[in-house]
């Protein structure tokens, strides 16, 4: 997968609701949602411009990533809860 550029990120963000909250989706093996922190611009060892999406120092994990997001990222396969079977009434009235 090619690296994301600021231009492609801006293109993707331009299609989003401006009031939407930003969270970080981390760890494909145990997907969790984290608070996003400030952006940091710098240059790598080859002098290429880089932009870092950070997690704040007071990192806050919101909990498990929404299942639909983990599926959309290809981190998990779609799953459905197994069907629930109704139990038959007991002949003794359930006592």
C-alpha positions as CSV (number, residue, x, y, z in Angstrom):
1,X,0.0,0.0,0.0
2,X,1.5,3.4,-1.0
3,X,2.2,5.9,1.7
4,X,-0.5,8.6,2.3
5,X,0.5,12.1,1.2
6,X,-0.9,15.3,2.6
7,X,-2.6,15.9,-0.7
8,X,-4.4,12.6,-0.7
9,X,-5.3,13.0,3.0
10,X,-6.8,16.5,2.2
11,X,-8.8,14.9,-0.7
12,X,-10.2,12.3,1.7
13,X,-10.9,14.8,4.5
14,X,-12.7,17.2,2.1
15,X,-15.4,14.6,1.7
16,X,-15.9,14.2,5.5
17,X,-18.3,16.0,7.8
18,X,-16.3,19.0,9.3
19,X,-17.9,18.3,12.7
20,X,-16.8,14.7,12.8
21,X,-14.4,13.7,15.6
22,X,-11.0,12.3,14.7
23,X,-9.8,9.1,16.4
24,X,-6.8,6.8,15.6
25,X,-7.5,3.2,14.7
26,X,-4.6,1.2,16.1
27,X,-3.4,-2.4,16.3
28,X,-5.0,-4.7,13.7
29,X,-4.7,-7.8,16.1
30,X,-6.6,-6.1,18.9
31,X,-8.3,-3.0,17.2
32,X,-8.8,-0.1,19.6
33,X,-9.8,3.6,19.1
34,X,-7.5,6.2,20.6
35,X,-7.7,10.0,20.9
36,X,-5.8,11.8,18.2
37,X,-3.3,14.5,19.2
38,X,-1.6,17.4,17.5
39,X,0.0,17.2,14.0
40,X,3.7,17.5,13.7
41,X,5.6,18.4,10.6
42,X,9.3,17.5,10.1
43,X,11.7,16.0,7.6
44,X,13.0,12.4,7.5
45,X,16.6,11.4,7.1
46,X,16.5,12.0,3.3
47,X,15.1,15.5,3.8
48,X,11.6,14.6,2.6
49,X,8.7,16.5,4.3
50,X,6.8,14.3,6.8
51,X,3.6,14.9,8.7
52,X,2.9,12.9,11.9
53,X,-0.5,12.3,13.3
54,X,0.2,11.9,17.0
55,X,-1.4,10.4,20.1
56,X,-1.4,12.9,23.0
57,X,1.0,12.4,25.9
58,X,-2.1,11.8,28.1
59,X,-3.1,8.9,25.8
60,X,-6.7,8.0,26.0
61,X,-8.0,4.7,24.7
62,X,-11.7,4.9,24.0
63,X,-12.2,1.2,23.8
64,X,-12.7,-1.4,21.0
65,X,-12.7,-0.1,17.5
66,X,-16.2,-0.1,15.9
67,X,-16.6,-3.6,14.2
68,X,-17.6,-2.0,10.9
69,X,-14.4,0.0,10.9
70,X,-12.2,-3.0,11.6
71,X,-13.9,-4.9,8.7
72,X,-13.6,-1.9,6.4
73,X,-9.8,-1.7,7.2
74,X,-9.5,-5.5,6.4
75,X,-8.4,-6.2,10.0
76,X,-11.3,-8.5,10.8
77,X,-13.7,-10.6,8.7
78,X,-17.4,-9.7,8.9
79,X,-19.1,-11.6,11.6
80,X,-22.7,-12.0,12.7
81,X,-24.0,-13.1,16.1
82,X,-25.1,-16.8,16.1
83,X,-28.9,-17.2,15.9
84,X,-30.6,-17.4,19.3
85,X,-32.9,-20.4,19.7
86,X,-36.0,-20.1,21.8
87,X,-36.2,-22.6,24.6
88,X,-39.3,-24.7,24.7
89,X,-41.5,-24.3,27.8
90,X,-40.8,-27.0,30.4
91,X,-43.6,-29.4,31.0
92,X,-43.4,-28.8,34.8
93,X,-44.1,-25.1,34.3
94,X,-40.5,-24.0,34.8
95,X,-40.4,-24.7,38.5
